[in-house]
Amino acid sequence: MTMIVYMTLVLDLIIRALCVMLLIAGIVHVVVSIGEKKKAVNELTVISKRLHILMDIPIKKAREFMKGNDSHKE
């Protein structure tokens, strides 16, 4: 009889430990995904700033700039 009680207690502890580990894994996953999203937002911000700089250049100068880059590639 006491053996059944001890087995039930051990099984209960194992189930509780698994639930706690699952909760911790979920929290870690959320933190990691938030970090990845912040990195992506930072990259998009840098790209946006570069596009704004390019849009500020007059079209004629931009064409000259592009022609200058093409001549360096050859």
C-alpha positions as YAML, in Angstrom:
chain: A
units: angstrom
residues:
- id: 1
  name: MET
  ca: [0.00, 0.00, 0.00]
- id: 2
  name: THR
  ca: [2.71, 2.47, 0.94]
- id: 3
  name: MET
  ca: [4.58, 1.56, -2.24]
- id: 4
  name: ILE
  ca: [1.64, 2.73, -4.34]
- id: 5
  name: VAL
  ca: [1.54, 6.02, -2.42]
- id: 6
  name: TYR
  ca: [5.25, 6.61, -2.98]
- id: 7
  name: MET
  ca: [4.97, 5.76, -6.69]
- id: 8
  name: THR
  ca: [2.07, 8.20, -7.01]
- id: 9
  name: LEU
  ca: [4.09, 10.94, -5.30]
- id: 10
  name: VAL
  ca: [7.10, 10.29, -7.55]
- id: 11
  name: LEU
  ca: [4.90, 10.37, -10.64]
- id: 12
  name: ASP
  ca: [3.35, 13.62, -9.44]
- id: 13
  name: LEU
  ca: [6.80, 15.18, -8.93]
- id: 14
  name: ILE
  ca: [7.93, 14.05, -12.39]
- id: 15
  name: ILE
  ca: [4.84, 15.57, -14.01]
- id: 16
  name: ARG
  ca: [5.33, 18.84, -12.11]
- id: 17
  name: ALA
  ca: [9.01, 18.99, -13.13]
- id: 18
  name: LEU
  ca: [8.06, 18.44, -16.77]
- id: 19
  name: CYS
  ca: [5.47, 21.22, -16.58]
- id: 20
  name: VAL
  ca: [8.04, 23.61, -15.10]
- id: 21
  name: MET
  ca: [10.58, 22.72, -17.81]
- id: 22
  name: LEU
  ca: [7.95, 23.29, -20.49]
- id: 23
  name: LEU
  ca: [7.13, 26.68, -19.00]
- id: 24
  name: ILE
  ca: [10.81, 27.66, -18.91]
- id: 25
  name: ALA
  ca: [11.30, 26.52, -22.51]
- id: 26
  name: GLY
  ca: [8.33, 28.64, -23.58]
- id: 27
  name: ILE
  ca: [9.70, 31.73, -21.84]
- id: 28
  name: VAL
  ca: [13.14, 31.23, -23.42]
- id: 29
  name: HIS
  ca: [11.53, 30.84, -26.85]
- id: 30
  name: VAL
  ca: [9.60, 34.10, -26.45]
- id: 31
  name: VAL
  ca: [12.72, 35.99, -25.34]
- id: 32
  name: VAL
  ca: [14.76, 34.67, -28.27]
- id: 33
  name: SER
  ca: [12.05, 35.51, -30.81]
- id: 34
  name: ILE
  ca: [11.75, 39.06, -29.43]
- id: 35
  name: GLY
  ca: [15.53, 39.47, -29.79]
- id: 36
  name: GLU
  ca: [15.41, 38.27, -33.41]
- id: 37
  name: LYS
  ca: [12.58, 40.67, -34.20]
- id: 38
  name: LYS
  ca: [14.56, 43.57, -32.71]
- id: 39
  name: LYS
  ca: [17.52, 42.68, -34.93]
- id: 40
  name: ALA
  ca: [15.28, 42.58, -37.99]
- id: 41
  name: VAL
  ca: [13.76, 45.96, -37.10]
- id: 42
  name: ASN
  ca: [17.24, 47.45, -36.68]
- id: 43
  name: GLU
  ca: [18.29, 46.13, -40.11]
- id: 44
  name: LEU
  ca: [15.17, 47.61, -41.70]
- id: 45
  name: THR
  ca: [15.86, 50.94, -39.99]
- id: 46
  name: VAL
  ca: [19.38, 51.02, -41.46]
- id: 47
  name: ILE
  ca: [18.04, 50.20, -44.93]
- id: 48
  name: SER
  ca: [15.38, 52.89, -44.58]
- id: 49
  name: LYS
  ca: [17.99, 55.49, -43.60]
- id: 50
  name: ARG
  ca: [20.13, 54.55, -46.60]
- id: 51
  name: LEU
  ca: [17.15, 54.87, -48.91]
- id: 52
  name: HIS
  ca: [16.36, 58.32, -47.52]
- id: 53
  name: ILE
  ca: [19.96, 59.39, -48.17]
- id: 54
  name: LEU
  ca: [19.73, 58.12, -51.75]
- id: 55
  name: MET
  ca: [16.39, 59.87, -52.27]
- id: 56
  name: ASP
  ca: [17.94, 63.17, -51.18]
- id: 57
  name: ILE
  ca: [20.50, 63.02, -54.01]
- id: 58
  name: PRO
  ca: [19.30, 64.79, -57.16]
- id: 59
  name: ILE
  ca: [18.55, 62.44, -60.06]
- id: 60
  name: LYS
  ca: [21.31, 63.84, -62.28]
- id: 61
  name: LYS
  ca: [23.96, 63.31, -59.61]
- id: 62
  name: ALA
  ca: [22.59, 59.87, -58.84]
- id: 63
  name: ARG
  ca: [22.95, 58.88, -62.52]
- id: 64
  name: GLU
  ca: [26.51, 60.19, -62.56]
- id: 65
  name: PHE
  ca: [27.18, 58.31, -59.36]
- id: 66
  name: MET
  ca: [25.82, 55.08, -60.86]
- id: 67
  name: LYS
  ca: [27.85, 55.56, -64.05]
- id: 68
  name: GLY
  ca: [30.93, 56.11, -61.93]
- id: 69
  name: ASN
  ca: [30.29, 52.86, -60.06]
- id: 70
  name: ASP
  ca: [29.81, 50.96, -63.32]
- id: 71
  name: SER
  ca: [33.15, 52.19, -64.68]
- id: 72
  name: HIS
  ca: [34.93, 50.95, -61.54]
- id: 73
  name: LYS
  ca: [33.43, 47.48, -61.94]
- id: 74
  name: GLU
  ca: [34.89, 46.97, -65.42]
...
